[in-house]
Amino acid sequence: MIKNKNNNKICCHYSAFGRWKQFVKGNVFVTEYSKKITAVPDSIAVLPLIVYKKDSRGFKSEAVEHPCYQVLNLEPNEDMTRYVFMKTMATSVLLTGNAYAYIERDSRSQVQQLVYIPTDQVDIVFVPDGNGISRKRYRVNGFSSLVEPKDMIHILNFTYDGIKGVSTITHAAQTIGIATAGEEHTAEFLQGGGAVTGTLKVEGARLSKDQKDEIYNVWNSRTNPISGNRNGLVILEHNMTYTPIAVSPKDSQLLESRAFEVIEIARFFSVNPVKLFDLSKSSYATVEATQLQYLTDTALAIITKFEQEIQRKVFLSSEQNTYVAEFDTSVILRTDK
């Protein structure tokens, strides 16, 4: 538990990912989406975040002596490492559209900690200043006063108004919903032993209720994967004919649709399908180039958001032209060396 300068308690362990359950039903979830949720945050979290000092000629050197060096690159707060903090922030951006971290400062306004705050604990409000101009402030649950923007790291996913971010899953809901339905259908089909429903036609005299019930019981006991035998054998009399009525996975193009879902979800997040382990149209050269493409098309946008937000709020005004915080993106390309 951490307290800010106003003696307000801040909990760092609150789950920020409640919206994930919207796309989880029982034990079924969209594997491509879950891979995306971990792939991007992981790739951001592994990057060292280095504070550099620029000299008069523009050359940069690591500023190990700066108070923010350890905070940004090692321990943003007493409960999280840099990896955990960055992964939590990046995941929150993807799931909720926003990520918040309260900047705790000392008496000299130097940063002491960056405390992650779950999205549903923060509201954005506008209050008039002395001149009647509306100014943005953050209302945080448990805080006795509003937080000024300079004391709050706020990373937006993409936005319509520049004030609050919008979650990608809001726009991808239909595609993810279809993918979830496909996963459920697959799970149900496999749970049923790969069998399809059908009708049993009996030639001759009309069966009595007792005869029908007996056939139902025998069939269920020998073919039900839960209460009976998954691979059971049923003997049909000479006057019985079984006709399947359910659409088979082949006829419903189940495999083809699941492959298309990978591409659709990857498209929403600007991720090459190879990063989601869809290697159907890849070669060694494709996989090798994917890392560079991933950096430029996917990771760089999120990296830039973090760098610019940290640059304008973590450093003092007098330090803005001297110090800069940048991710070391060479880590992403390390396996290509």
N, C-alpha and C positions, 0 to 999 in steps of 0.2 A: 504494500500500500504506500502511495506517494502523496505528499502534500505540496500544494503550490504555494506561491508567495502570500496568498490570502488565507493560508491554513486550510484550504479545501482539500479533502481527500479524493484521490483519483485512483480508481482500480484499473490495473493494466491487464487483467485476466478475463475480461468480459468477452464472450463470444461475439464476433462481428458477422458471423456467417449464417444468421438465421434464415435468410432468403434462400439458401441452398436447399432447404427442405422442400421448397416449392417444386423442385424437380426430382425429388426422391420419393418413391412409393415402395414401401416395404424394403426389400433387398435389391430392387431394380433401380439402376441409375444409368445415365448416359456416359459411357466410358470415354468417348471422344471429348465431351465437355469437361469431365473431371480431369482428363489429361491436360486440357488447355488451362484449367484453373491452377494446376500445379506447375506447368511448364514455364509460363511467363514469369510468375512470381519467383520461382526458383532461379531462373536465369538472371533476374535483377538482383536477388539476394546474394548471389555468389560474387558479385562484382565489388571489389574494394572501392570505397568512397574516400578519396584522398583530398586533403586540403593542401593547396599549392600557394606559394607566394610568388608574385610577379615582380621582377626587377624593372628598372627604368627602360631596358631594351625589350621588354616583353617576354623574356625567358622565365620559365617556371621551375621552382624547386619545391620539394616537399616541406611543408611548414609543420614539422613535428612538434615544435614548441607552442603552437597555437592551441588555446583551450578547446577549440572545436575538433581538433584532430582526433582525439580519443573518443569523443562523443559520436562523431559521424562514422568513424571507421571501425570502432571496436565495441563500444557499449553506449548506445543511445540513452538507455535508462537502466536503473539497477535491477530490473527484472528481465531484460532482453539483451541478447547479443545483436550485432548489426544484421546478421543473417535473419534472425527471427523477426526483428523489427521491420526490415525491408520486405520480407515475404508477407508479413501480416498486412502492411500498408498496401502492397501491390494487389494482394488478394481482395482486400476491401474495395479497392478501386474497380476491379473487374466485377465483383458481385453486387456492390451497392452504388457504384458510380462515383463515390467519394471516399477519401481517406483523411483522417484528422490526427494531428499530433500536437499536443500542447507544449509550447516552448517555456521551460522553467529557467529563469535567469537568476543570477546572483545580484548583489548590491551594485555591481559595476556594469550590469546589463549583459554580462557574458553568459552564454548558454551553459547550463549545468546538465539539463536532461531534455530529451524529447520523449514525451509521454503519449503513447498511443491511446486514442479515445474512440470507441466504437461509433459508427455512423448514427445509430439510432439514439445515441446519447447527446447529439448535437443538433441544434436548430439555428438557422440563419435568420437574423432579424435586422431591421433597419430602424435606427433611432436618430432623431434630429440633433444636430450640434447647435452651438451658440448662434449660428447664422441661419438656422432653420433648414440646413442641407441634410438630407438623410445619409447616414453613414452605416456601413455594414458592421455588424457585430455577431459574435457567436454566443449563443446561450447553451451552456453545458449543464447537464443534470448534475446536481451536487455542488455547483459553483454558486457562490452568493452574489457574484457580479458578472457582467458580460465581459467576454474576452475580445480584445481588439485584434484585428487581422495580423498585426505585426507579431503577435504572440501565438499564432496558430498556423501550423503547417497544414495546408489544405490542397490535396491533390485531386483534380477532377479527371474523370474518364473522358467523356466528351459532353458538351453542354449546349443548350439552346440559348441561354441568357448570360453565360459567363459567371454566374453566381453559384449554381449548384450542378453537379455532374449527373449524368444519366447512365444507368447500368446498361451494359451491352445485352444482358439477358432479357431486358425489357423488350428490346427490338428482336431478339432471337427467340423469343418465347414460343412462337408458332413452330419454328423448325425444331427447337429442343423438345417441344411437346410431341411432335410427330416422331422424333427419334426415341423418346421415352416410350411411346406407344409401341414402336417396333421392338424395343428391348423387352417390354412386357409380353408381347406376343411370342417372342422367341423363348422367353422363360417359361411361359405357360405351355408352349408346344413341347419343349424338352421335358418339363415336369410331367407332362402327359405321356411320356415315353415315346414321343415322336408319332403318336397315333392321331388320326383325325376322326371326328364324329361322323355318324352316318345313320342309315336306316336299315332295319332288318325286315325283309319281305318274306312272308310265309304263305306259300301256296296252299289252297285247299280250304277246309272249313275255318270259320272264324274262331279265333282263340278266346278262351274265357279269361276272366281277370286273373285267376290263380295261375293259369298257364303263362300269361304275360309277365306276372310278377316273378315267377320262377326263372324265366329267361333273363329278366333284368338282373336278378340276384346272381345267377351263374355268370353272366357276362361281366358284371361289375367285380365279382370276386376274383375273376381270372385276368382282368385287364386294367383294373384301377391301380395306378402307380403308387397311391398313398395307402389305401386300405387293402389292396390286393396284390397281384403280381404284375410288375411293369411289363414283363415280356411273356405274359401268359398266353396260353393257346386255347382257343374256343372251337369246339367241334360243331359244325353246321349240319343239320339234317338235310336229306336230299331235297326237301321242299323249301329250304331257306336260302335266301340270297341277300348278301350284305352289299350296300351301296354307300360309299362315303359321300358326305354332303359338304364338308368343310373345304375351304380353299387350302391347298397344300402350300408349304413355304416356296416351292419352286414356282407354282402358278402365281403366287402373290408377289413374286420377285423379291423375296425377303432379303436375300444376300445382296442383290443389286441396290435395293433401297438403303440398306445399312451402309454400303460403300458410298452412296451419294450423300448420306447424312454427314459422314466424315468431312467431305469437301464443303458442304454447306456451313457447318459449324466452324471449320477452319477459315472460311471466307468472312464470316462475321468478325473474327478476331484478327484478320490479316496474318494468318499463320499458314505456312506451307504445309500441306497434308503430310509430308514426310515427317514433320515434327510430331504428328499425331500417330506415327508408326504406320501410315498408309504407304507402303512401299511398292504398290502395284505398278506404278509408272515411274519408277526411279531406277537409277543406276549408281554405281560408285561415284561417278563424277557429279551426279545430281545431289547425292547426300553430302558430298564434300563441299559443294557450293551453297548448300542450304544454310550453314552456319552464318555465312556472310550475308545471305539474303535475309535471314531471320533478324540479324542485327540491324540492317538498314530499313527493313519494311515493318518490323514489329517492335523490337525492343527499344530502338532508338527514340521512338516517340514517347514512351513511358520514361525512359532515362532522362530525356530533355525536360519533361514536366518536373521530375524530382530535382534535377540540378537547378533549374531556374527558381523554383519555389524556395529551395534551401539557400540559394545565393542571395535572394532579396530579403530574407527574414532572419536567417541565422547570424549572418555577419552584421556588424555595426555599420552605420552609414560611413564612418571614417575608414572602414576596411574594404568597402565595396570595390575600389579600384586597385586594391593591393592583393587581396586574397580571393581565391576561387576554389570551389569544391567540385570535383569531377569524378565520375565513375571510370575505372580502368576497364575499358571494354575489351582489352586484349585477352581477358580471361575466357570470353566466349569463343574466341578463335584459337585458343591454346591447343586444342586437339588437332588443329590443322597444321601445326608446326612440325 
